[in-house]
């Protein structure tokens, strides 16, 4: 414990010794705002990091006209809560167009910190570009080529021959190779191709004679004229309502951004990420007028699944899928045998009516497979989807009345079961806003692509009530907190009875004109799980996971920034208490006189086991991020170098290493590494055309 106290006092002393420098620090760069946003959401969400970085980068180059921006466009900034977006829309309706950026301070619920965050991405003057031709958008757009190589330096067991002389389990090399070309103009035009080979996959041989294991491409046009809102050909994602029947893009869950609970934005978005399972392949189009908007889309693609052959019928055997495989990895013989074993067809659409502050939409999604899906029946999953087709429909709504925004969605799956989510966002005062969300998902509701705001990952077997509130005490102090109460009426995996739980978070943040930010955060989650005592497995006990974090970031000069963190974690399963601790120091150096920039981290961590693991966001190369779970005892460090000395080109290198002090092997199975070191190197070249 003494070393923890020593680390804390070093942390405090280091901060205190630099406080006199803060008065000379300038405003944080927009890229730092993006990184801060991702850092708060990365632990709880699996999102498309490429999209988050890229669309904000386009807003930097061509800022969003704040006077004509729609609700969907304001949501795409990802820097405004829904309460703040509603305040902007209401202000424009009552007062008229803004005439200066200083007028933003007159809009209710827009605090100074938020205004400073969005200023780099918006403009007051409107640009009437609906008549811009496709040719001009191509000519005024930007093209970028990315070439990336990644390799883990220590070979895992999957790359080695075993003691009996059998060949390695992994068929390919440890190299991960990524290449991408994309041309874009604002957020209105995008087309490009992505190709990737994962570590362990073959390259131009064996199962991948065509080269890369994964290819993706798209062509997308948005807001081409007054009636063509968007069209995508190739790979894309679909987002409907509040996610009860389909949501495939990034959407924040429970986090310190306590009022970002409402889903919204464009229905169809081009897909540029590397998750090989969560996207559609085909075409979609959105057309509309001022009050009515219609979207239709179609998709067909092959997906991975565990293929079984049922020979119980002596006349004709039947092929079935026991489970869909979502990893996208094709390293071994068995993984390659699962590749593209099932065909998926999807048809869907949306009709939306909007007038003034009311919008109502009808959503429909039909999914069909060329082979039936029949997972092994367990008591907890007996209500899950089984069969060859699934059809779901929903109604979603949003209504703004003064400082209240009511929203929600109600869906019905083909078996007649219901899922509904409803909420309200309230601007209580210029400095106070809150959100309340209620959800009810029937235990037998079925939808493979559901992803709503919830405790679980799908809209099934859950009831809950969430409330979040945010206070701006003044321009320096902010308090954010939420409380979520939930229950699961039916059994879950490793929970052999109906269960319940709760989660709450509190954060207090102190900011000095974006030169300094310090926050303290406490988060606790309580869930019922099976009793770990073997002879009493039918009894549920409470499992509590808690985290306490103290974080400080500040700029010493225009080119030199320091970030520090202390974090403690506890996991109490009613039998044992597992504890963890983390401390790290970040150094960010961006010299003005040389074309190099550097980011580095040194972290020390110690946890009793995996249950008290600690996640931390790490700076990485462009369009990539890392959020590794740290557990056991050791150190974690990395160094990123970026070079911009070549016109229209950026060269990046990253080296990261984890050294454990209490174990002699890392991982299990084919991913097991003999030794206590695990390191990785990345190289990337970005070329602008």
C-alpha positions in Angstrom: 0.0 0.0 0.0 3.0 2.4 0.6 3.8 2.4 -3.1 0.3 3.5 -3.9 0.5 6.4 -1.4 3.9 7.3 -2.9 2.5 7.3 -6.4 -0.4 9.5 -5.2 1.9 12.1 -3.6 4.2 12.1 -6.7 1.1 12.7 -8.8 0.0 15.6 -6.5 3.4 17.1 -6.2 4.0 17.0 -10.0 0.7 18.7 -10.6 1.3 21.4 -8.0 4.8 22.2 -9.3 3.3 23.1 -12.7 0.2 25.0 -11.8 1.9 28.4 -12.3 2.3 27.6 -16.0 -1.4 27.3 -16.8 -2.0 30.9 -17.4 0.1 30.9 -20.6 -1.5 27.8 -22.2 -3.6 28.2 -25.3 -6.8 26.6 -26.3 -6.8 22.8 -26.8 -6.5 21.7 -30.5 -9.5 20.1 -32.1 -7.8 16.8 -32.4 -7.5 16.7 -28.6 -11.2 17.2 -28.3 -11.8 14.1 -30.5 -9.4 12.0 -28.4 -11.1 13.2 -25.2 -14.5 12.1 -26.5 -13.3 8.6 -27.5 -11.5 8.2 -24.2 -14.7 8.6 -22.2 -16.7 6.1 -24.4 -14.1 3.4 -25.4 -14.6 1.2 -22.4 -18.3 0.6 -22.9 -18.9 0.8 -26.6 -17.7 -1.1 -29.6 -17.9 1.7 -32.2 -16.5 2.7 -35.6 -13.5 4.7 -34.6 -12.7 5.5 -38.3 -16.0 7.3 -38.7 -15.6 9.3 -35.5 -12.2 10.6 -36.5 -13.0 11.2 -40.2 -16.2 13.1 -40.2 -14.9 15.5 -37.6 -11.8 16.0 -39.7 -14.0 17.0 -42.6 -15.9 19.5 -40.4 -12.5 21.0 -39.6 -11.8 21.5 -43.3 -15.3 22.7 -44.2 -17.2 23.8 -41.0 -20.8 23.0 -40.6 -23.2 26.0 -41.2 -24.8 26.4 -37.8 -27.8 28.5 -39.2 -29.0 25.8 -41.6 -27.7 22.6 -40.0 -30.4 20.0 -39.4 -30.9 18.0 -36.2 -29.2 15.0 -37.9 -26.2 17.1 -39.0 -25.8 18.6 -35.5 -25.8 15.0 -34.1 -23.0 14.1 -36.5 -20.7 16.5 -34.6 -20.8 14.1 -31.6 -19.9 17.0 -29.4 -23.4 18.2 -28.5 -26.0 16.5 -26.3 -29.6 16.2 -27.6 -30.7 18.8 -25.0 -28.2 21.3 -26.5 -29.2 20.5 -30.1 -32.8 21.1 -29.2 -31.8 24.5 -27.7 -30.0 25.5 -30.9 -33.0 24.5 -33.0 -35.5 26.4 -30.7 -33.3 29.5 -30.6 -33.1 29.6 -34.4 -36.9 29.2 -34.6 -37.7 32.0 -32.1 -34.9 34.5 -32.8 -33.7 33.7 -36.3 -30.3 33.1 -37.7 -27.2 33.7 -35.6 -25.2 36.7 -36.7 -22.1 36.0 -34.7 -20.3 33.1 -32.9 -20.6 35.2 -29.7 -24.4 34.8 -29.9 -24.0 31.1 -29.1 -23.6 32.2 -25.5 -27.2 33.4 -25.5 -28.5 29.9 -26.3 -29.8 28.0 -23.2 -27.9 24.9 -22.2 -24.8 25.9 -24.2 -22.1 26.3 -21.6 -18.8 28.0 -22.5 -16.9 24.7 -22.5 -19.2 23.2 -25.1 -19.1 26.4 -27.2 -15.3 26.2 -27.3 -15.4 22.6 -28.2 -17.7 23.1 -31.3 -16.2 26.4 -32.6 -13.5 24.7 -34.8 -16.2 22.7 -36.5 -18.9 25.3 -37.3 -19.4 28.5 -39.2 -22.1 31.2 -39.0 -22.3 31.9 -42.8 -24.4 29.5 -44.7 -23.1 27.8 -47.8 -25.8 27.0 -50.4 -24.2 24.1 -52.2 -27.2 22.0 -53.1 -26.6 22.8 -56.7 -23.0 21.7 -56.7 -22.4 19.1 -59.3 -21.0 15.6 -58.7 -18.0 16.6 -60.9 -17.3 19.7 -58.7 -17.6 17.6 -55.5 -15.0 15.2 -56.9 -12.7 18.0 -57.9 -13.0 19.9 -54.6 -12.7 16.7 -52.5 -9.7 15.0 -50.9 -8.2 11.6 -51.6 -6.1 9.7 -49.0 -4.3 6.4 -49.2 -3.4 4.5 -46.0 -0.8 1.7 -45.8 -0.4 0.0 -42.4 1.7 -2.9 -41.1 1.3 -4.3 -37.6 3.1 -7.2 -35.9 3.3 -8.7 -32.5 7.0 -9.4 -31.9 6.6 -12.4 -29.6 5.2 -15.5 -31.4 2.2 -17.2 -29.8 1.7 -20.9 -29.8 -0.5 -20.7 -32.9 2.5 -20.0 -35.1 4.6 -22.9 -33.8 4.7 -26.6 -34.6 3.7 -28.7 -31.6 5.8 -31.4 -29.9 4.5 -34.1 -32.2 5.8 -32.2 -35.3 2.3 -31.1 -36.5 2.2 -27.9 -38.5 1.2 -24.6 -36.8 -2.5 -24.0 -36.1 -2.3 -20.6 -37.8 -1.9 -20.9 -41.6 -0.5 -17.4 -42.2 2.1 -15.0 -40.9 1.9 -12.8 -37.8 1.7 -9.7 -39.9 -1.4 -7.6 -40.0 -1.7 -5.6 -43.2 -4.2 -2.8 -44.0 -4.6 -0.7 -47.0 -7.2 1.8 -47.9 -8.1 4.5 -50.5 -10.9 7.0 -50.0 -12.0 10.1 -51.7 -14.4 12.5 -49.8 -16.0 15.9 -50.0 -17.3 17.2 -46.6 -19.8 14.6 -45.4 -21.6 14.7 -48.8 -19.5 12.5 -51.0 -17.4 9.4 -50.2 -16.1 6.5 -52.2 -13.3 4.1 -51.5 -11.9 0.6 -50.9 -10.6 -1.1 -47.8 -8.5 -4.3 -47.7 -7.1 -6.1 -44.6 -5.3 -9.2 -43.6 -5.5 -10.2 -39.9 -2.5 -11.7 -38.1 -2.4 -15.4 -38.8 -4.4 -15.3 -42.0 -2.9 -16.3 -45.3 -1.9 -13.8 -48.0 -2.0 -14.6 -51.7 -2.1 -18.3 -51.1 -4.2 -21.1 -49.6 -7.7 -19.9 -48.7 -6.8 -16.3 -49.7 -5.4 -16.7 -53.2 -7.1 -13.4 -54.0 -4.8 -11.6 -51.6 -6.4 -10.0 -48.6 -8.9 -11.9 -46.5 -11.3 -8.9 -46.2 -12.4 -6.4 -48.9 -14.9 -3.6 -48.5 -15.9 -0.7 -50.8 -18.6 1.9 -51.1 -19.9 4.9 -53.0 -22.0 7.4 -51.0 -23.7 10.8 -51.8 -25.6 12.8 -49.2 -27.7 16.0 -49.6 -27.1 16.1 -53.3 -30.2 18.3 -53.8 -33.4 19.2 -52.0 -35.0 15.8 -52.4 -32.1 13.3 -52.6 -31.0 13.0 -49.0 -28.6 10.1 -49.5 -27.7 7.1 -51.5 -25.1 4.3 -50.8 -23.9 1.5 -53.0 -21.6 -1.2 -51.6 -21.0 -1.6 -47.8 -23.0 0.5 -45.4 -24.7 0.6 -42.0 -28.3 1.1 -41.1 -29.6 3.0 -38.0 -33.3 3.0 -37.2 -35.2 4.7 -34.4 -33.7 4.1 -31.0 -32.0 0.8 -32.1 -34.7 -1.7 -31.2 -34.6 -3.4 -34.6 -31.3 -2.1 -36.0 -28.4 0.1 -35.1 -25.0 -0.5 -36.6 -23.0 2.7 -36.1 -21.5 4.3 -33.1 -23.9 5.4 -30.3 -22.8 6.2 -26.8 -24.1 4.2 -23.9 -23.8 4.9 -20.2 -20.9 7.2 -19.6 -19.9 10.5 -18.1 -21.7 12.1 -21.0 -24.8 11.5 -19.0 -27.3 13.2 -21.4 -26.2 11.5 -24.6 -28.9 8.8 -24.4 -31.0 9.5 -27.5 -30.1 7.9 -30.9 -30.2 10.0 -34.0 -28.5 11.0 -37.2 -28.4 9.6 -40.8 -30.3 6.4 -41.5 -27.7 5.1 -44.0 -24.0 5.6 -43.6 -21.1 4.3 -45.6 -19.0 1.6 -43.9 -15.3 2.1 -43.7 -14.3 0.1 -40.6 -12.8 -3.3 -40.1 -15.5 -5.3 -38.2 -16.3 -8.0 -40.7 -19.7 -8.8 -39.3 -21.6 -5.7 -38.5 -22.5 -4.1 -41.9 -24.7 -4.6 -44.9 -23.7 -5.0 -48.5 -26.0 -3.8 -51.3 -27.6 -0.5 -51.8 -29.8 2.0 -50.0 -31.4 5.4 -50.8 -33.2 8.2 -48.8 -35.4 10.7 -50.6 -37.7 13.3 -49.1 -39.3 16.7 -48.9 -39.4 19.1 -46.0 -42.0 17.0 -44.1 -41.7 13.5 -45.5 -38.7 11.3 -45.8 -38.5 7.7 -47.1 -35.6 5.2 -47.0 -35.3 1.8 -48.6 -32.4 -0.6 -48.6 -31.4 -4.1 -49.6 -28.4 -6.3 -48.8 -27.1 -9.7 -49.6 -23.8 -11.1 -48.2 -22.2 -14.2 -46.9 -21.5 -14.6 -43.2 -19.5 -16.9 -41.0 -21.2 -19.7 -39.0 -20.7 -23.1 -37.4 -22.1 -25.5 -40.0 -23.7 -28.7 -38.8 -25.2 -31.5 -41.0 -28.3 -33.1 -39.6 -28.4 -36.7 -40.9 -31.4 -37.8 -38.8 -33.5 -37.7 -42.1 -32.3 -40.8 -44.0 -33.8 -39.4 -47.2 -32.2 -36.0 -47.3 -29.7 -34.5 -44.8 -30.1 -30.9 -43.8 -27.5 -28.2 -43.1 -27.9 -26.0 -40.1 -26.0 -23.2 -38.4 -25.4 -23.7 -34.7 -24.0 -20.1 -34.2 -23.0 -17.1 -36.2 -19.3 -16.3 -36.0 -18.6 -12.5 -35.5 -14.8 -12.4 -35.0 -13.9 -12.1 -38.7 -10.8 -14.2 -38.1 -9.8 -16.9 -40.6 -6.4 -18.1 -39.2 -7.0 -21.8 -38.8 -8.5 -24.6 -40.8 -11.7 -24.6 -38.7 -12.1 -20.9 -38.9 -11.8 -21.0 -42.7 -14.3 -23.9 -42.8 -16.8 -21.6 -41.0 -16.1 -18.7 -43.5 -19.1 -17.7 -45.7 -21.2 -20.7 -44.8 -24.5 -18.9 -44.6 -26.1 -16.4 -47.0 -28.0 -13.5 -45.5 -30.6 -11.3 -47.3 -32.0 -8.2 -45.8 -34.8 -5.8 -47.0 -35.9 -2.8 -45.0 -37.2 0.7 -45.1 -38.3 3.7 -43.1 -41.0 6.4 -43.6 -40.6 9.5 -41.5 -43.0 12.4 -41.1 -41.7 15.6 -39.6 -43.5 18.9 -38.9 -42.2 21.6 -36.6 -40.9 19.8 -33.5 -42.7 16.5 -34.1 -41.3 13.6 -36.0 -42.8 10.1 -36.3 -41.3 7.2 -38.3 -42.3 3.7 -39.2 -39.4 1.2 -39.5 -39.3 -2.3 -41.0 -36.6 -4.9 -41.3 -36.8 -8.4 -42.9 -33.9 -10.8 -42.6 -33.7 -14.2 -44.3 -31.0 -16.9 -44.3 -30.3 -19.7 -46.8 -29.8 -22.1 -44.0 -31.7 -22.3 -40.7 -30.1 -21.1 -37.5 -30.5 -23.5 -34.6 -28.3 -22.8 -31.6 -28.0 -25.5 -28.9 -31.0 -25.0 -26.7 -30.3 -24.0 -23.1 -32.8 -22.9 -20.5 -31.5 -19.3 -20.6 -31.6 -19.0 -24.4 -34.7 -20.9 -25.2 -36.5 -17.7 -26.4 -33.7 -16.7 -28.8 -34.3 -16.6 -32.6 -34.3 -20.0 -34.4 -35.2 -20.5 -38.0 -34.6 -19.0 -41.5 -36.3 -15.6 -41.4 -37.2 -12.8 -39.1 -39.4 -9.7 -39.6 -39.6 -6.8 -37.2 -41.5 -3.5 -37.3 -41.4 -0.4 -35.1 -42.7 3.1 -34.6 -40.3 5.8 -33.3 -41.1 9.4 -32.3 -39.5 12.6 -31.1 -41.4 15.7 -29.9 -40.0 18.9 -28.5 -42.1 21.1 -26.2 -40.3 24.1 -24.9 -37.3 22.7 -23.0 -38.6 19.1 -23.1 -37.7 16.5 -25.7 -39.8 13.4 -25.6 -38.5 10.4 -27.7 -38.9 6.7 -28.0 -39.5 3.6 -30.1 -41.8 0.6 -29.8 -41.1 -2.5 -31.8 -42.7 -5.9 -32.4 -40.9 -9.0 -33.6 -42.5 -11.7 -35.9 -43.5 -13.7 -32.8 -45.6 -10.9 -31.5 -43.4 -9.9 -28.6 -42.8 -6.3 -27.7 -39.8 -4.1 -27.0 -40.2 -0.4 -26.1 -37.9 2.4 -25.0 -39.1 5.9 -24.0 -37.4 8.9 -22.6 -37.3 12.7 -22.0 -34.5 15.2 -22.0 -35.0 18.3 -20.0 -33.2 21.6 -20.0 -34.0 22.7 -16.5 -31.8 25.7 -16.6 -28.9 27.2 -18.6 -26.6 25.3 -16.3 -28.7 22.2 -15.5 -30.0 19.4 -17.8 -31.2 15.9 -17.2 -32.4 12.8 -19.0 -34.8 10.0 -18.0 -35.1 6.8 -20.0 -37.3 3.8 -19.4 -37.0 0.5 -21.3 -39.0 -2.7 -21.4 -37.7 -5.6 -23.6 -39.8 -8.8 -23.5 -37.7 -12.0 -22.8 -38.9 -13.4 -26.2 -38.4 -10.3 -28.3 -36.2 -11.3 -31.3 -34.0 -9.1 -33.4 -30.4 -9.9 -34.5 -29.4 -6.3 -35.1 -30.9 -4.5 -32.1 -28.6 -2.3 -30.2 -30.5 0.2 -28.0 -29.5 2.2 -24.9 -29.5 -0.6 -22.3 -27.5 -2.6 -19.8 -27.3 -5.7 -22.1 -26.2 -5.8 -25.7 -29.5 -6.5 -27.3 -33.2 -5.6 -26.8 -34.2 -8.7 -25.0 -35.1 -9.8 -21.4 -34.6 -6.4 -19.7 -36.4 -3.7 -17.9 -34.8 -0.6 -16.6 -35.0 3.1 -15.6 -32.1 5.5 -16.1 -31.7 9.1 -15.0 -28.8 11.4 -15.6 -28.2 15.0 -14.6 -25.5 17.5 -15.4 -24.7 20.7 -13.4 -22.5 23.5 -14.5 -21.8 25.3 -11.2 -19.8 28.0 -13.1 -17.4 28.2 -16.0 -14.9 26.1 -14.1 -16.8 23.4 -12.3 -19.1 20.7 -13.7 -20.8 17.7 -12.0 -22.2 14.8 -14.0 -24.0 11.8 -12.5 -26.4 9.0 -13.4 -28.3 6.1 -11.8 -29.6 3.1 -13.6 -31.9 0.5 -12.1 -32.5 -2.7 -14.1 -33.8 -6.2 -13.9 -33.7 -9.3 -16.1 -37.1 -11.2 -15.8 -35.6 -14.4 -17.3 -32.4 -16.3 -16.9 -29.1 -15.2 -18.4 -25.8 -16.8 -19.2 -24.3 -17.8 -15.8 -27.3 -16.4 -14.0 -29.7 -19.3 -13.3 -32.6 -17.2 -12.0 -34.3 -13.9 -12.7 -32.0 -11.2 -11.5 -31.6 -7.4 -11.0 -28.9 -4.8 -10.5 -28.0 -1.1 -10.5 -25.2 1.1 -11.7 -24.3 4.7 -10.8 -21.6 7.2 -11.7 -20.5 10.5 -10.4 -17.9 12.8 -11.9 -16.7 16.3 -10.8 -14.6 18.2 -13.3 -12.6 21.3 -12.9 -11.5 23.2 -16.1 -9.5 26.3 -16.6 -10.2 27.6 -20.1 -9.3 24.2 -21.6 -5.7 24.8 -20.4 -6.2 22.5 -17.5 -8.7 19.7 -16.8 -8.9 17.7 -13.6 -11.7 15.3 -12.8 -12.5 12.7 -10.2 -14.9 9.9 -11.0 -16.5 7.0 -9.1 -18.5 4.3 -10.8 -20.2 1.3 -9.3 -22.1 -1.6 -10.9 -24.0 -4.2 -8.9 -25.4 -7.4 -10.6 -26.7 -10.7 -9.3 -24.8 -13.8 -10.5 -24.6 -17.5 -9.6 -23.1 -18.3 -6.3 -19.4 -19.2 -6.9 -19.7 -22.0 -4.3 -20.3 -25.1 -6.4 -22.9 -26.8 -4.2 -25.1 -23.7 -4.0 -25.1 -22.7 -7.7 -28.8 -22.1 -7.7 -28.5 -19.2 -5.3 -27.7 -15.8 -6.7 -25.3 -13.4 -5.0 -24.5 -9.8 -5.6 -21.4 -9.0 -7.7 -20.1 -5.4 -7.3 -17.5 -3.8 -9.6 -16.3 -0.3 -8.6 -13.8 2.1 -10.0 -12.3 5.3 -8.7 -10.4 7.5 -11.0 -8.4 10.8 -10.7 -7.3 12.3 -14.0 -5.4 15.5 -14.8 -4.4 16.9 -18.2 -2.7 20.3 -18.8 -0.5 22.0 -21.4 2.7 23.3 -20.1 3.4 25.2 -23.4 1.8 25.4 -26.8 3.8 22.3 -27.8 4.1 20.3 -24.6 1.2 18.6 -22.7 1.2 16.3 -19.7 -1.5 13.8 -18.7 -1.7 11.8 -15.4 -4.1 9.3 -14.0 -4.6 7.3 -10.9 -7.2 4.6 -10.9 -8.4 1.9 -8.4 -10.8 -1.0 -9.1 -12.6 -3.4 -6.8 -14.6 -6.5 -7.7 -16.6 -8.2 -4.9 -18.4 -11.4 -5.7 -19.6 -12.0 -2.2 -16.8 -14.5 -1.5 -13.6 -12.7 -2.4 -12.6 -9.1 -3.1 -10.3 -8.5 -6.0 -8.4 -5.2 -6.1 -6.5 -3.3 -8.8 -4.5 -0.2 -9.2 -3.1 1.9 -12.1 -1.0 5.0 -12.4 0.3 6.5 -15.7 2.2 9.5 -17.1 1.6 10.7 -20.6 3.8 13.1 -22.5 2.6 14.8 -25.7 5.2 16.8 -27.6 4.3 18.6 -30.9 7.2 20.9 -31.7 6.6 23.9 -34.1 10.1 24.0 -35.5 10.5 20.4 -36.6 8.1 18.1 -38.5 8.1 15.4 -35.8 5.6 14.9 -33.0 5.7 12.4 -30.1 3.3 10.8 -27.6 4.5 8.5 -24.9 3.1 6.7 -21.9 4.6 4.9 -18.9 2.1 3.0 -16.8 2.3 0.8 -13.7 -0.5 -1.6 -12.8 -1.3 -4.3 -10.3 -4.5 -6.3 -10.0 -5.4 -9.5 -8.1 -6.9 -11.1 -11.2 -8.9 -10.4 -14.4 -12.1 -9.4 -12.5 -10.4 -6.2 -11.3 -8.9 -5.3 -14.7 -8.6 -1.7 -15.7 -9.2 -0.3 -19.2 -7.3 2.8 -20.4 -7.5 4.6 -23.7 -4.2 4.9 -25.5 -3.0 7.4 -28.2 -2.3 5.5 -31.4 -1.6 6.1 -35.1 -4.2 7.9 -37.3 -7.6 6.2 -37.6 -6.7 3.6 -34.9 -7.1 3.4 -31.2 -6.2 1.0 -28.4 -8.1 0.2 -25.1 -6.3 -2.8 -23.6 -7.5 -4.3 -20.4 -4.6 -4.3 -17.8 -4.4 -7.0 -15.1 -1.9 -9.0 -13.2 1.2 -7.0 -12.2 3.5 -5.1 -14.5 4.2 -2.1 -16.6 2.8 -0.8 -19.9 4.4 1.7 -22.1 4.3 3.0 -25.7 5.9 5.6 -28.0 4.3 7.1 -31.0 6.2 9.1 -33.6 4.6 11.1 -36.4 6.6 12.7 -39.2 5.0 15.3 -41.5 8.1 16.6 -43.4 7.1 15.2 -46.8 4.4 17.1 -48.7 1.0 15.5 -48.6 2.3 12.5 -46.6 2.4 11.5 -43.0 4.6 8.7 -41.7 3.9 7.1 -38.3 5.5 4.5 -36.1 4.3 3.0 -32.8 6.0 0.7 -30.3 4.1 -0.7 -27.3 5.2 -3.2 -24.7 3.7 -4.8 -21.7 6.0 -6.5 -19.1 4.5 -8.7 -16.4 6.2 -9.2 -13.0 4.2 -12.1 -11.7 3.6 -14.5 -14.6 5.7 -16.5 -17.0 3.2 -17.0 -19.8 0.6 -14.7 -21.3 -2.8 -15.8 -22.8 -4.2 -19.2 -23.4 -4.6 -21.7 -26.3 -3.2 -20.7 -29.6 -2.7 -17.1 -28.3 -0.4 -18.2 -25.5 3.0 -16.6 -25.3 5.8 -18.2 -23.3 7.5 -15.5 -21.2 6.5 -12.3 -19.5 6.8 -9.8 -22.4 4.3 -8.8 -25.1 5.2 -6.1 -27.6 3.8 -4.7 -30.8 5.1 -2.5 -33.6 3.0 -0.5 -36.1 4.0 1.5 -39.2 1.7 3.6 -41.3 2.0 5.8 -44.3 -0.8 8.3 -45.2 -0.6 9.9 -48.7 -2.9 12.7 -49.7 -3.7 13.0 -53.4 
